[in-house]
Amino acid sequence: MNPSVASVDIVLPLEHSEDEGARRRAAAEKLGVPPETVMETRLRKHSIDARHAAIKVQLRLDVAVGMPLPEEEAPRWSAPPLAAGARRVVIVGCGPAGMFAALRCLEAGARPVLLERGKDASARRFDLAPLLREGRVVEDSNYCFGEGGAGTFSDGKLHTRATKRGPVARIYEILVAHGAPERILTDAHPHIGSNLLPNVVKSIRASILAAGGEVRFRAKVADLLIRGGRVHGVVTTTGEEIAGDAVILATGHSARDIYQLLADRNILLERKPFAVGFRIEHPQAIIDRVQYHLRSGQERPRLLPAARYRLATKIRDRGVHSFCMCPGGWIVPAATENDEVVVNGMSLSRRDSPFANSGMIVTVEPEDLQKLVPEHGVLAGMVFQKSLEQAAKQAGGGGQTAPAQRVTDYLTGKLSSTLPETSYFPGTRSAPLHELLPGWITGRMREGLRLFGKQVPGYVSDRALLLGFETRTSSPVRIPRRDDTLEHPQVAGLYPCGEGAGYAGGIVSAALDGLRCADAATATR
């Protein structure tokens, strides 16, 4: 028998899935070789099949027969030295789109100048304390603004359907090279966790600086330098002009002042669909019991992660679906101004909270907000989002207390006399959420929840809690760009990028778009 290395897919019972001997025996059977000739295996993909009571684990392995596996170099990132006259690219926003754009600029021999309105990840963490304990928002340093963007203190979910947009595996490798756990290279639904992400983004910043890039915090952009139909840089709120050969606008979907700036400068924007709704929270044990076919009171097996779910339907031409589901997570305040309440979800790498939460949202199409267009034009969606956030603030009664209602009471139009325990640290206050959203949203939400309650036993119960409001699911506007050059059609050298520009929907897709925009911004024309 000739020594060889092969890739094989095997399926093992959950209880044997971590047993190296079981893996080798199953691989040998698949390859038709004696088990003793399998010298070594290396995991390439891991996924759990929980469709039936007998839970299986699907594994893809590199299998070495009659020889050891070749050495494999750990993921790393590097860039060539910058030339003295390197092209200078200003990048506005230090989220995944901006950070990965900066890395790609350096790979291409260009010098990125990365501007972030908020603080670095370490300082930013301290600004969460007044938000959580006092209900006071530090308006440029919070769960949305600061180094790493909104993803830094969120779940860090990396699963994406954006595989046609670019090299997803390379995004994972760069994250691992900067301290993310190696399991993200093999898990079917990878995530990093809010406890690990801050160090990852700090490590990426260190790479950018070491390779010759610049990173500036508390550098809030107030204007664009535009002459002769081309952008030549930006102006900060301190009045400093920062010149660049190109500007990548990667500000995230909560930087509403940037949308207002572009509208005031008559720079073309487009309305686009988005979604609004609630955070819905359950005891994690309810989700585990349904998804893993457990008996009442039976604990989740050690080898199983906190169970997730994904629910979706369409009601009268509008989507009703779960969003950004956080198993074993917490609900957190995501407001960026002090006159609003916004909720979002997060979890740590262990996902060991006793709660499961998810966005539960209804799609809003541009035509749904026609009444707002005469006064607010292209920013009608932004104004609608803000009005809901202000209504939540008022209904919550002050600070970051969130208005809340049991799901069963929401469906019957009844104010909840009591509220169940929640992971939301600032606290909740009973409120008639069914009255705070427009009727065309409430009606669809109720129908969707009733359907999901039939699909997932226990999903609709008095132990399920709705908190308002989840409004920052995506940008309500798109900043248009050309298909060929990715530049704004009116402003040469301006590259709208990532979630805030309407071209991404999560950490990985934003990072991929950052790579694309950096390639375009550094291309020789």
C-alpha positions in Angstrom: 0.0 0.0 0.0 1.4 3.4 -1.0 1.5 6.1 1.6 -1.1 8.8 0.9 -3.2 11.6 2.3 -6.9 11.7 1.5 -9.9 13.9 2.4 -12.9 12.0 3.7 -16.3 12.8 5.2 -17.5 10.6 8.0 -20.5 10.6 10.4 -20.2 9.6 14.1 -22.6 9.4 17.0 -22.3 12.5 19.2 -20.8 10.5 22.1 -17.9 9.2 19.9 -17.3 12.3 17.8 -14.3 13.5 19.9 -12.7 10.0 20.1 -9.6 9.9 17.8 -9.7 6.2 17.7 -13.3 6.2 16.4 -12.4 8.8 13.8 -9.5 6.7 12.5 -11.7 3.6 12.4 -14.5 5.4 10.5 -11.9 7.0 8.1 -10.3 3.6 7.4 -13.6 2.0 6.7 -14.5 4.8 4.3 -11.1 4.5 2.5 -11.2 0.7 2.5 -7.8 0.3 4.3 -6.9 -1.4 7.6 -7.4 0.8 10.6 -3.8 0.4 11.8 -2.5 2.0 8.6 -4.2 5.3 9.4 -1.4 7.2 11.1 -3.0 10.6 11.7 -6.1 12.7 11.0 -6.6 16.4 10.9 -10.1 18.0 11.3 -11.2 20.3 8.4 -14.9 20.7 9.1 -17.2 20.0 12.0 -21.0 20.2 12.0 -23.8 18.8 14.2 -26.8 17.1 12.7 -29.6 17.4 15.3 -32.5 16.7 13.1 -33.3 13.4 14.9 -33.1 12.2 18.5 -29.9 10.3 17.8 -27.7 13.3 17.2 -24.8 12.8 14.7 -21.7 14.7 14.0 -20.5 15.2 10.5 -16.7 15.5 10.1 -14.4 16.2 7.2 -10.9 14.9 7.9 -7.5 14.9 6.2 -6.4 11.3 6.7 -2.8 10.1 6.5 -2.4 6.4 5.4 1.0 4.8 6.0 2.6 8.2 6.7 2.3 11.2 9.0 0.5 14.3 7.8 2.7 17.0 6.4 3.5 20.0 8.6 1.0 22.8 8.2 1.9 26.4 8.6 -0.2 28.4 11.0 -2.2 31.3 9.4 -0.4 34.5 9.3 -0.6 38.0 7.8 2.1 40.1 6.3 2.6 43.0 3.9 5.6 44.3 1.9 7.5 47.5 3.1 5.8 50.7 2.0 7.5 52.9 -0.5 8.2 56.5 0.4 5.6 57.8 -2.1 3.0 55.2 -1.4 -0.6 55.9 -2.3 -2.6 57.2 0.7 -6.1 55.9 1.3 -8.3 57.5 4.0 -10.6 54.9 5.6 -13.5 56.2 7.7 -14.6 53.7 10.2 -12.7 51.0 12.2 -15.2 48.1 12.0 -14.5 44.9 10.1 -14.9 46.7 6.7 -12.5 49.4 7.6 -9.9 47.2 9.3 -9.8 44.6 6.5 -9.7 47.4 3.9 -6.6 48.7 5.8 -4.9 45.3 5.7 -5.6 44.9 2.0 -4.3 48.5 1.3 -1.0 47.5 3.0 -0.8 44.3 1.0 -1.2 46.4 -2.1 1.6 48.8 -1.1 -0.7 51.7 -0.1 -0.7 53.6 3.2 -4.1 53.5 5.0 -5.1 56.2 7.4 -7.8 54.7 9.5 -10.1 57.2 11.3 -12.5 56.1 14.1 -14.9 58.4 15.9 -14.8 56.3 19.0 -12.1 55.0 21.3 -9.7 52.0 21.2 -11.2 48.7 22.4 -9.7 48.9 25.9 -10.9 52.5 26.6 -14.2 51.7 24.9 -15.0 49.0 27.4 -15.0 51.5 30.3 -17.6 53.6 28.5 -20.0 50.6 28.6 -20.2 50.9 32.5 -22.3 54.2 32.5 -24.5 52.8 29.8 -25.3 49.6 31.7 -25.3 51.0 35.3 -26.6 54.6 34.8 -28.4 54.4 31.5 -26.2 57.2 30.1 -24.9 56.8 26.6 -21.3 58.0 25.7 -22.4 59.0 22.3 -19.2 58.3 20.4 -18.1 55.3 22.5 -20.6 52.5 23.1 -21.7 49.1 21.7 -21.9 50.6 18.2 -19.0 53.0 18.0 -15.3 52.4 18.6 -12.5 50.1 17.6 -13.8 47.0 15.9 -17.3 48.5 15.3 -20.6 47.0 16.5 -19.2 43.5 16.2 -16.5 43.9 18.9 -18.9 43.5 21.8 -21.4 41.3 20.1 -21.6 37.6 19.5 -18.9 37.6 16.8 -20.9 35.3 14.5 -18.9 34.5 11.4 -21.3 32.3 9.5 -22.1 33.9 6.2 -23.9 33.2 2.9 -21.6 35.7 1.2 -19.4 33.0 -0.3 -19.7 34.5 -3.8 -18.4 37.8 -2.7 -14.9 36.7 -2.0 -12.5 34.5 0.0 -14.3 33.7 3.2 -11.6 31.3 4.3 -9.0 34.0 4.0 -11.1 36.2 6.4 -11.1 33.4 8.9 -7.3 32.8 8.5 -6.5 36.5 9.1 -8.7 36.4 12.3 -6.9 33.3 13.5 -3.5 35.0 12.7 -4.6 37.8 15.1 -5.7 35.6 18.0 -9.1 34.2 17.1 -9.6 30.5 18.1 -8.5 28.0 15.5 -11.9 26.3 15.7 -13.4 29.0 13.5 -11.6 27.4 10.6 -13.5 24.1 11.1 -16.9 24.9 12.7 -19.9 25.0 10.5 -21.3 27.9 12.4 -18.1 29.7 13.7 -18.2 32.5 16.2 -15.5 34.2 18.4 -17.3 35.7 21.4 -17.3 39.2 23.0 -14.7 38.2 25.5 -12.1 37.3 22.7 -13.0 39.8 20.0 -11.4 42.9 21.6 -8.0 41.4 21.7 -8.4 40.2 18.1 -9.2 43.8 16.9 -6.3 45.2 18.9 -4.0 42.7 17.3 -5.2 43.7 13.8 -4.5 47.3 14.8 -1.0 46.4 15.8 -0.4 44.8 12.4 -1.7 47.9 10.6 0.6 50.1 12.6 3.6 47.8 12.3 3.2 47.7 8.5 3.2 51.5 8.2 -0.5 52.3 8.4 -2.1 55.0 10.7 -4.9 54.5 13.1 -6.5 57.5 14.7 -9.2 57.3 17.4 -11.6 60.1 18.4 -11.3 61.3 14.8 -14.9 62.0 13.8 -15.4 63.0 10.2 -17.5 66.1 9.6 -17.1 66.7 5.9 -15.5 65.5 2.7 -13.0 67.5 0.7 -14.4 67.4 -2.8 -13.0 69.4 -5.8 -13.8 69.0 -9.4 -16.0 65.9 -8.8 -13.3 64.0 -6.9 -12.7 63.5 -3.2 -9.3 64.6 -1.9 -9.7 63.8 1.8 -11.9 64.5 4.8 -12.3 67.1 7.5 -12.7 66.1 11.2 -14.8 67.8 13.8 -11.7 69.5 15.1 -11.2 71.2 11.7 -8.2 69.1 10.7 -8.0 68.3 6.9 -6.7 64.8 6.2 -5.7 64.3 2.6 -5.9 61.1 0.6 -5.8 59.8 -2.9 -9.0 57.9 -2.1 -11.6 57.7 0.7 -13.2 54.4 1.7 -16.4 55.2 3.6 -16.9 52.3 6.0 -18.8 54.0 8.9 -21.4 51.3 9.8 -25.2 51.6 9.8 -25.4 53.7 13.0 -23.4 56.7 11.8 -26.5 58.7 10.9 -24.6 61.9 10.8 -22.7 60.6 7.7 -26.0 60.0 5.9 -27.1 63.5 6.9 -23.8 64.9 5.6 -24.2 63.3 2.3 -27.8 64.4 1.9 -26.8 68.0 2.9 -24.0 67.9 0.2 -26.5 66.6 -2.4 -24.5 63.4 -2.8 -26.7 60.7 -4.1 -28.3 58.3 -1.7 -30.9 55.6 -2.2 -33.7 54.2 0.0 -33.5 50.5 0.6 -35.3 47.8 2.6 -34.4 47.2 6.2 -36.2 45.6 9.2 -37.4 46.5 12.7 -38.9 44.6 15.6 -37.8 43.3 19.0 -35.4 41.1 20.8 -37.1 38.0 21.9 -35.7 36.1 24.8 -36.3 32.5 26.2 -34.6 30.4 28.8 -31.9 28.5 26.8 -33.2 25.2 28.2 -36.4 25.7 26.1 -34.5 26.0 22.9 -32.1 23.2 23.8 -35.0 20.8 24.6 -36.7 21.4 21.3 -33.6 21.5 19.1 -31.9 18.5 20.7 -35.0 16.4 21.4 -34.4 16.4 25.2 -36.8 15.2 27.8 -38.2 17.8 30.3 -35.5 18.4 32.9 -32.8 16.6 30.9 -29.5 18.6 30.7 -27.9 19.3 27.4 -25.1 16.8 26.7 -21.6 18.2 27.3 -20.5 17.9 23.7 -23.4 20.0 22.4 -23.3 23.8 22.2 -26.2 26.0 23.3 -28.8 25.4 20.6 -29.6 28.0 18.0 -32.6 28.4 15.8 -33.5 30.3 12.6 -37.2 31.1 11.8 -38.6 32.8 8.8 -41.8 33.3 6.9 -43.5 35.8 4.6 -46.7 37.5 5.5 -48.5 39.7 3.0 -45.3 40.3 1.0 -43.1 41.2 4.1 -40.6 39.0 5.7 -41.0 38.1 9.4 -37.9 36.3 10.7 -35.3 35.8 13.4 -32.1 37.8 13.2 -28.7 37.6 14.8 -29.7 34.7 17.2 -27.5 34.6 20.3 -27.6 31.2 22.0 -26.4 31.4 25.6 -26.3 35.1 25.3 -27.3 38.5 26.7 -29.4 41.4 25.5 -27.5 44.7 25.5 -28.3 48.4 25.1 -27.2 49.5 21.6 -28.3 53.2 21.7 -25.9 55.8 20.3 -27.7 58.9 21.6 -29.3 59.6 25.0 -32.9 60.2 23.7 -33.3 56.6 22.5 -33.4 52.9 23.6 -32.1 50.3 21.2 -31.6 46.6 22.0 -29.2 44.0 20.5 -27.7 40.7 21.4 -24.3 39.3 22.3 -22.7 36.2 23.8 -19.3 35.1 25.0 -17.2 32.4 23.4 -18.6 29.8 25.9 -22.2 30.8 25.2 -23.0 29.8 28.8 -25.7 32.3 29.7 -29.0 30.7 30.8 -30.8 32.7 28.2 -31.2 32.6 24.4 -32.1 35.7 22.5 -32.7 36.7 18.9 -33.9 39.6 16.9 -37.5 39.1 15.7 -38.2 41.5 12.9 -40.4 42.5 10.1 -39.2 43.8 6.7 -39.8 47.5 6.0 -39.9 48.3 2.2 -39.4 51.9 1.0 -43.0 52.2 -0.1 -44.1 51.5 3.5 -42.8 54.9 4.5 -44.1 57.0 1.7 -45.8 59.4 4.1 -42.4 60.4 5.5 -40.8 61.1 2.1 -42.3 64.6 1.4 -40.6 66.0 4.6 -37.6 63.7 5.0 -36.8 62.4 1.5 -34.2 59.7 1.2 -33.7 59.7 4.9 -37.3 58.6 5.6 -36.1 55.2 6.9 -33.6 56.7 9.2 -36.3 59.0 10.7 -38.6 56.1 11.1 -36.0 54.1 13.0 -35.3 57.1 15.3 -39.0 57.6 16.0 -39.3 54.0 17.3 -36.1 54.3 19.4 -37.5 57.5 21.0 -40.8 55.8 21.6 -39.0 53.0 23.4 -37.1 55.5 25.5 -40.4 57.1 26.6 -42.1 53.8 27.2 -39.1 52.5 29.2 -39.4 55.4 31.6 -35.9 56.6 31.6 -32.2 55.7 31.2 -31.8 52.5 29.2 -34.7 50.6 30.8 -36.3 48.7 27.9 -40.1 48.5 27.4 -41.0 44.8 27.5 -44.0 42.4 27.2 -44.6 38.7 27.5 -45.1 37.1 24.1 -48.5 35.7 25.2 -49.6 39.2 26.3 -48.4 40.7 23.1 -50.5 38.3 21.0 -53.7 39.1 23.0 -53.1 42.9 23.3 -52.7 42.8 27.1 -50.3 44.8 29.3 -48.1 42.3 31.2 -48.7 42.5 34.9 -45.3 40.9 35.6 -42.2 40.3 33.5 -39.9 37.2 33.6 -36.3 37.4 34.5 -34.1 38.7 31.7 -30.4 39.0 30.8 -30.9 42.7 30.0 -28.9 44.4 32.7 -30.4 48.0 32.6 -33.8 46.4 33.4 -37.2 46.3 31.8 -40.6 48.0 32.3 -43.9 46.5 31.3 -45.3 48.4 28.2 -47.9 47.8 25.5 -45.4 47.0 22.7 -48.4 46.0 20.5 -49.4 49.7 20.4 -45.9 51.2 20.0 -45.2 49.7 16.5 -47.4 50.6 13.5 -50.3 48.3 13.0 -49.0 47.0 9.7 -45.9 45.7 11.6 -47.8 44.5 14.7 -50.3 42.5 12.6 -47.5 40.7 10.7 -45.4 40.1 13.8 -48.4 38.5 15.6 -49.1 36.2 12.7 -45.4 35.2 12.5 -45.1 34.5 16.2 -48.2 32.3 16.1 -46.7 30.3 13.2 -43.3 30.0 14.9 -45.1 28.8 18.1 -46.6 25.9 16.2 -43.2 25.1 14.6 -41.2 25.3 17.9 -43.1 24.0 21.0 -42.6 26.5 23.8 -41.5 29.4 21.6 -44.8 31.2 22.4 -45.3 31.0 26.2 -45.4 33.3 29.2 -41.7 32.6 29.7 -40.9 34.3 26.4 -40.2 38.0 26.6 -40.2 40.7 23.9 -38.0 43.8 24.5 -38.1 46.9 22.3 -36.8 47.9 19.9 -34.4 46.1 17.5 -33.9 48.8 14.8 -30.3 48.6 13.8 -30.6 45.4 11.7 -29.2 47.1 8.6 -28.9 50.5 6.9 -32.1 52.1 5.7 -30.2 53.8 2.9 -27.7 52.7 0.3 -24.8 54.8 -0.8 -24.6 53.9 -4.5 -21.4 52.9 -6.3 -20.4 52.0 -9.8 -20.3 48.3 -10.6 -17.0 48.5 -12.3 -14.9 50.8 -10.1 -16.9 50.7 -6.9 -16.7 54.5 -6.7 -19.7 56.7 -6.0 -21.2 57.7 -9.4 -21.0 61.4 -8.5 -17.7 61.5 -6.6 -14.6 59.9 -8.0 -12.3 58.4 -5.4 -15.1 57.9 -2.9 -15.7 54.2 -2.1 -18.9 53.4 -0.1 -18.2 50.2 1.8 -19.7 47.7 4.2 -22.9 47.6 6.2 -23.3 51.4 6.5 -23.2 51.8 2.7 -25.7 49.0 2.3 -23.4 46.3 0.9 -22.9 43.9 3.8 -24.8 42.2 6.6 -22.3 40.9 9.2 -18.7 40.7 10.2 -17.5 38.5 7.3 -19.5 40.1 4.5 -18.3 43.5 5.8 -14.7 42.3 5.9 -15.1 40.9 2.3 -16.4 44.2 1.1 -13.5 46.0 2.7 -11.1 43.8 0.7 -13.0 44.6 -2.5 -13.1 48.3 -1.9 -9.4 48.4 -1.0 -8.6 46.5 -4.2 -10.6 49.1 -6.2 -9.1 52.1 -4.3 -5.5 50.9 -4.9 -5.9 49.8 -8.5 -3.8 51.6 -11.1 -5.9 53.5 -13.6 
